[in-house]
Amino acid sequence: MLRNRLGLQENRQAFEKALASEKKKILVCAGTGASGSVEIYKYLIRLMQKKIFLV
């Protein structure tokens, strides 16, 4: 429970730290009805490589 502004700031810092440590993911459905999903996946891989994100 937040009791004052300092508590809010401390919670914000804790949440920012937790969010930064999470591994980000993008899921692309490649099921039988998902036409074009392979092309989307390949495009996203190229984008990530251009931006120097780990793939």
Biopython code that builds the backbone (N, CA, C, O; Angstrom):
import numpy as np
from Bio.PDB.StructureBuilder import StructureBuilder

atoms = [
    (1, "MET", "N", (0.839, -1.171, 0.000)),
    (1, "MET", "CA", (0.000, 0.000, 0.000)),
    (1, "MET", "C", (0.895, 1.250, 0.000)),
    (1, "MET", "O", (1.861, 1.344, 0.758)),
    (2, "LEU", "N", (0.556, 2.170, -0.841)),
    (2, "LEU", "CA", (1.306, 3.420, -0.912)),
    (2, "LEU", "C", (0.835, 4.376, 0.173)),
    (2, "LEU", "O", (-0.361, 4.575, 0.385)),
    (3, "ARG", "N", (1.822, 4.965, 0.857)),
    (3, "ARG", "CA", (1.474, 5.879, 1.936)),
    (3, "ARG", "C", (1.904, 7.313, 1.644)),
    (3, "ARG", "O", (1.382, 8.260, 2.232)),
    (4, "ASN", "N", (2.870, 7.463, 0.719)),
    (4, "ASN", "CA", (3.358, 8.806, 0.411)),
    (4, "ASN", "C", (4.041, 8.805, -0.961)),
    (4, "ASN", "O", (4.114, 7.775, -1.631)),
    (5, "ARG", "N", (4.532, 9.966, -1.360)),
    (5, "ARG", "CA", (5.150, 10.120, -2.675)),
    (5, "ARG", "C", (6.444, 9.312, -2.783)),
    (5, "ARG", "O", (6.740, 8.761, -3.843)),
    (6, "LEU", "N", (7.209, 9.239, -1.707)),
    (6, "LEU", "CA", (8.458, 8.474, -1.713)),
    (6, "LEU", "C", (8.171, 6.999, -1.990)),
    (6, "LEU", "O", (8.902, 6.352, -2.741)),
    (7, "GLY", "N", (7.116, 6.473, -1.389)),
    (7, "GLY", "CA", (6.737, 5.084, -1.643)),
    (7, "GLY", "C", (6.392, 4.862, -3.103)),
    (7, "GLY", "O", (6.732, 3.825, -3.673)),
    (8, "LEU", "N", (5.722, 5.824, -3.711)),
    (8, "LEU", "CA", (5.383, 5.734, -5.127)),
    (8, "LEU", "C", (6.644, 5.721, -5.980)),
    (8, "LEU", "O", (6.750, 4.931, -6.918)),
    (9, "GLN", "N", (7.595, 6.586, -5.662)),
    (9, "GLN", "CA", (8.844, 6.653, -6.414)),
    (9, "GLN", "C", (9.639, 5.356, -6.263)),
    (9, "GLN", "O", (10.223, 4.869, -7.231)),
    (10, "GLU", "N", (9.664, 4.806, -5.074)),
    (10, "GLU", "CA", (10.377, 3.545, -4.847)),
    (10, "GLU", "C", (9.738, 2.406, -5.633)),
    (10, "GLU", "O", (10.439, 1.587, -6.227)),
    (11, "ASN", "N", (8.420, 2.356, -5.635)),
    (11, "ASN", "CA", (7.722, 1.325, -6.415)),
    (11, "ASN", "C", (7.999, 1.495, -7.901)),
    (11, "ASN", "O", (8.211, 0.514, -8.614)),
    (12, "ARG", "N", (7.999, 2.720, -8.361)),
    (12, "ARG", "CA", (8.249, 2.973, -9.780)),
    (12, "ARG", "C", (9.642, 2.477, -10.167)),
    (12, "ARG", "O", (9.802, 1.831, -11.202)),
    (13, "GLN", "N", (10.637, 2.770, -9.354)),
    (13, "GLN", "CA", (11.999, 2.310, -9.643)),
    (13, "GLN", "C", (12.077, 0.788, -9.655)),
    (13, "GLN", "O", (12.741, 0.205, -10.513)),
    (14, "ALA", "N", (11.410, 0.152, -8.720)),
    (14, "ALA", "CA", (11.412, -1.312, -8.656)),
    (14, "ALA", "C", (10.743, -1.905, -9.895)),
    (14, "ALA", "O", (11.240, -2.878, -10.461)),
    (15, "PHE", "N", (9.613, -1.321, -10.319)),
    (15, "PHE", "CA", (8.914, -1.835, -11.497)),
    (15, "PHE", "C", (9.721, -1.601, -12.770)),
    (15, "PHE", "O", (9.736, -2.459, -13.651)),
    (16, "GLU", "N", (10.394, -0.449, -12.883)),
    (16, "GLU", "CA", (11.230, -0.172, -14.046)),
    (16, "GLU", "C", (12.381, -1.167, -14.132)),
    (16, "GLU", "O", (12.717, -1.641, -15.218)),
    (17, "LYS", "N", (12.979, -1.480, -12.998)),
    (17, "LYS", "CA", (14.079, -2.450, -12.963)),
    (17, "LYS", "C", (13.581, -3.835, -13.377)),
    (17, "LYS", "O", (14.242, -4.529, -14.150)),
    (18, "ALA", "N", (12.430, -4.232, -12.870)),
    (18, "ALA", "CA", (11.863, -5.536, -13.218)),
    (18, "ALA", "C", (11.522, -5.607, -14.704)),
    (18, "ALA", "O", (11.773, -6.625, -15.350)),
    (19, "LEU", "N", (10.955, -4.540, -15.246)),
    (19, "LEU", "CA", (10.592, -4.519, -16.660)),
    (19, "LEU", "C", (11.830, -4.594, -17.548)),
    (19, "LEU", "O", (11.823, -5.290, -18.564)),
    (20, "ALA", "N", (12.886, -3.887, -17.176)),
    (20, "ALA", "CA", (14.118, -3.879, -17.972)),
    (20, "ALA", "C", (14.774, -5.260, -17.998)),
    (20, "ALA", "O", (15.464, -5.595, -18.960)),
    (21, "SER", "N", (14.569, -6.055, -16.960)),
    (21, "SER", "CA", (15.214, -7.358, -16.898)),
    (21, "SER", "C", (14.433, -8.444, -17.647)),
    (21, "SER", "O", (14.950, -9.539, -17.863)),
    (22, "GLU", "N", (13.203, -8.147, -18.039)),
    (22, "GLU", "CA", (12.399, -9.135, -18.747)),
    (22, "GLU", "C", (12.882, -9.314, -20.177)),
    (22, "GLU", "O", (13.312, -8.358, -20.823)),
    (23, "LYS", "N", (12.807, -10.538, -20.661)),
    (23, "LYS", "CA", (13.142, -10.833, -22.043)),
    (23, "LYS", "C", (11.899, -10.558, -22.888)),
    (23, "LYS", "O", (10.821, -11.089, -22.622)),
    (24, "LYS", "N", (12.070, -9.724, -23.904)),
    (24, "LYS", "CA", (10.939, -9.368, -24.770)),
    (24, "LYS", "C", (10.775, -10.436, -25.853)),
    (24, "LYS", "O", (11.760, -10.979, -26.354)),
    (25, "LYS", "N", (9.534, -10.728, -26.207)),
    (25, "LYS", "CA", (9.232, -11.743, -27.217)),
    (25, "LYS", "C", (8.144, -11.249, -28.152)),
    (25, "LYS", "O", (7.246, -10.505, -27.756)),
    (26, "ILE", "N", (8.244, -11.679, -29.398)),
    (26, "ILE", "CA", (7.185, -11.449, -30.374)),
    (26, "ILE", "C", (6.792, -12.819, -30.909)),
    (26, "ILE", "O", (7.638, -13.555, -31.417)),
    (27, "LEU", "N", (5.535, -13.157, -30.800)),
    (27, "LEU", "CA", (5.055, -14.445, -31.289)),
    (27, "LEU", "C", (4.353, -14.257, -32.622)),
    (27, "LEU", "O", (3.506, -13.377, -32.771)),
    (28, "VAL", "N", (4.710, -15.088, -33.585)),
    (28, "VAL", "CA", (4.070, -15.059, -34.898)),
    (28, "VAL", "C", (3.391, -16.407, -35.107)),
    (28, "VAL", "O", (4.053, -17.444, -35.143)),
    (29, "CYS", "N", (2.083, -16.385, -35.242)),
    (29, "CYS", "CA", (1.329, -17.617, -35.452)),
    (29, "CYS", "C", (1.639, -18.171, -36.833)),
    (29, "CYS", "O", (1.543, -17.462, -37.835)),
    (30, "ALA", "N", (2.008, -19.434, -36.878)),
    (30, "ALA", "CA", (2.309, -20.075, -38.150)),
    (30, "ALA", "C", (1.422, -21.304, -38.340)),
    (30, "ALA", "O", (1.851, -22.302, -38.919)),
    (31, "GLY", "N", (0.195, -21.227, -37.855)),
    (31, "GLY", "CA", (-0.733, -22.338, -37.978)),
    (31, "GLY", "C", (-1.205, -22.525, -39.420)),
    (31, "GLY", "O", (-0.806, -21.776, -40.311)),
    (32, "THR", "N", (-2.033, -23.503, -39.637)),
    (32, "THR", "CA", (-2.470, -23.850, -40.991)),
    (32, "THR", "C", (-3.257, -22.734, -41.665)),
    (32, "THR", "O", (-3.271, -22.648, -42.893)),
    (33, "GLY", "N", (-3.912, -21.879, -40.886)),
    (33, "GLY", "CA", (-4.697, -20.795, -41.474)),
    (33, "GLY", "C", (-3.959, -19.465, -41.516)),
    (33, "GLY", "O", (-4.534, -18.446, -41.899)),
    (34, "ALA", "N", (-2.692, -19.468, -41.126)),
    (34, "ALA", "CA", (-1.923, -18.222, -41.042)),
    (34, "ALA", "C", (-1.080, -18.024, -42.298)),
    (34, "ALA", "O", (0.133, -18.235, -42.285)),
    (35, "SER", "N", (-1.733, -17.617, -43.376)),
    (35, "SER", "CA", (-0.990, -17.431, -44.625)),
    (35, "SER", "C", (-0.114, -16.191, -44.528)),
    (35, "SER", "O", (-0.557, -15.148, -44.046)),
    (36, "GLY", "N", (1.119, -16.302, -44.980)),
    (36, "GLY", "CA", (2.036, -15.177, -44.973)),
    (36, "GLY", "C", (2.845, -15.055, -43.694)),
    (36, "GLY", "O", (3.668, -14.148, -43.569)),
    (37, "SER", "N", (2.627, -15.953, -42.742)),
    (37, "SER", "CA", (3.312, -15.830, -41.458)),
    (37, "SER", "C", (4.819, -16.060, -41.582)),
    (37, "SER", "O", (5.593, -15.442, -40.851)),
    (38, "VAL", "N", (5.241, -16.917, -42.475)),
    (38, "VAL", "CA", (6.674, -17.164, -42.655)),
    (38, "VAL", "C", (7.359, -15.908, -43.174)),
    (38, "VAL", "O", (8.457, -15.564, -42.739)),
    (39, "GLU", "N", (6.704, -15.230, -44.105)),
    (39, "GLU", "CA", (7.268, -13.984, -44.631)),
    (39, "GLU", "C", (7.352, -12.918, -43.537)),
    (39, "GLU", "O", (8.334, -12.180, -43.461)),
    (40, "ILE", "N", (6.335, -12.839, -42.705)),
    (40, "ILE", "CA", (6.337, -11.882, -41.591)),
    (40, "ILE", "C", (7.474, -12.211, -40.633)),
    (40, "ILE", "O", (8.188, -11.314, -40.185)),
    (41, "TYR", "N", (7.646, -13.485, -40.318)),
    (41, "TYR", "CA", (8.720, -13.922, -39.425)),
    (41, "TYR", "C", (10.089, -13.528, -39.997)),
    (41, "TYR", "O", (10.925, -12.975, -39.282)),
    (42, "LYS", "N", (10.311, -13.807, -41.263)),
    (42, "LYS", "CA", (11.599, -13.473, -41.893)),
    (42, "LYS", "C", (11.822, -11.963, -41.905)),
    (42, "LYS", "O", (12.943, -11.503, -41.689)),
    (43, "TYR", "N", (10.777, -11.198, -42.153)),
    (43, "TYR", "CA", (10.875, -9.733, -42.151)),
    (43, "TYR", "C", (11.251, -9.222, -40.759)),
    (43, "TYR", "O", (12.110, -8.350, -40.631)),
    (44, "LEU", "N", (10.618, -9.754, -39.726)),
    (44, "LEU", "CA", (10.930, -9.339, -38.366)),
    (44, "LEU", "C", (12.373, -9.683, -37.993)),
    (44, "LEU", "O", (13.042, -8.903, -37.315)),
    (45, "ILE", "N", (12.850, -10.841, -38.432)),
    (45, "ILE", "CA", (14.244, -11.223, -38.180)),
    (45, "ILE", "C", (15.181, -10.215, -38.830)),
    (45, "ILE", "O", (16.146, -9.775, -38.205)),
    (46, "ARG", "N", (14.908, -9.842, -40.087)),
    (46, "ARG", "CA", (15.758, -8.860, -40.771)),
    (46, "ARG", "C", (15.747, -7.515, -40.036)),
    (46, "ARG", "O", (16.792, -6.884, -39.880)),
    (47, "LEU", "N", (14.578, -7.083, -39.589)),
    (47, "LEU", "CA", (14.482, -5.826, -38.841)),
    (47, "LEU", "C", (15.317, -5.877, -37.562)),
    (47, "LEU", "O", (16.038, -4.931, -37.245)),
    (48, "MET", "N", (15.217, -6.964, -36.849)),
    (48, "MET", "CA", (15.964, -7.090, -35.602)),
    (48, "MET", "C", (17.475, -7.107, -35.871)),
    (48, "MET", "O", (18.249, -6.534, -35.103)),
    (49, "GLN", "N", (17.885, -7.752, -36.938)),
    (49, "GLN", "CA", (19.311, -7.791, -37.263)),
    (49, "GLN", "C", (19.815, -6.409, -37.662)),
    (49, "GLN", "O", (20.942, -6.048, -37.324)),
    (50, "LYS", "N", (19.008, -5.635, -38.370)),
    (50, "LYS", "CA", (19.387, -4.273, -38.744)),
    (50, "LYS", "C", (19.529, -3.377, -37.523)),
    (50, "LYS", "O", (20.405, -2.513, -37.476)),
    (51, "LYS", "N", (18.667, -3.583, -36.539)),
    (51, "LYS", "CA", (18.685, -2.763, -35.334)),
    (51, "LYS", "C", (19.676, -3.305, -34.307)),
    (51, "LYS", "O", (19.819, -2.746, -33.219)),
    (52, "ILE", "N", (20.351, -4.384, -34.651)),
    (52, "ILE", "CA", (21.348, -5.034, -33.801)),
    (52, "ILE", "C", (20.731, -5.537, -32.483)),
    (52, "ILE", "O", (21.340, -5.435, -31.418)),
    (53, "PHE", "N", (19.533, -6.070, -32.583)),
    (53, "PHE", "CA", (18.936, -6.751, -31.439)),
    (53, "PHE", "C", (19.360, -8.192, -31.501)),
    (53, "PHE", "O", (19.603, -8.728, -32.582)),
    (54, "LEU", "N", (19.450, -8.817, -30.365)),
    (54, "LEU", "CA", (19.769, -10.246, -30.365)),
    (54, "LEU", "C", (18.569, -11.026, -30.854)),
    (54, "LEU", "O", (17.437, -10.773, -30.442)),
    (55, "VAL", "N", (18.822, -11.966, -31.728)),
    (55, "VAL", "CA", (17.733, -12.774, -32.287)),
    (55, "VAL", "C", (17.898, -14.195, -31.826)),
    (55, "VAL", "O", (17.091, -15.056, -32.176)),
]
sb = StructureBuilder()
sb.init_structure("model")
sb.init_model(0)
sb.init_chain("A")
sb.init_seg("    ")
for serial, (resi, resn, name, xyz) in enumerate(atoms, 1):
    if name == "N":
        sb.init_residue(resn, " ", resi, " ")
    sb.init_atom(name, np.array(xyz, "f"), 0.0, 1.0, " ", f" {name:<3s}", serial, name[0])
structure = sb.get_structure()
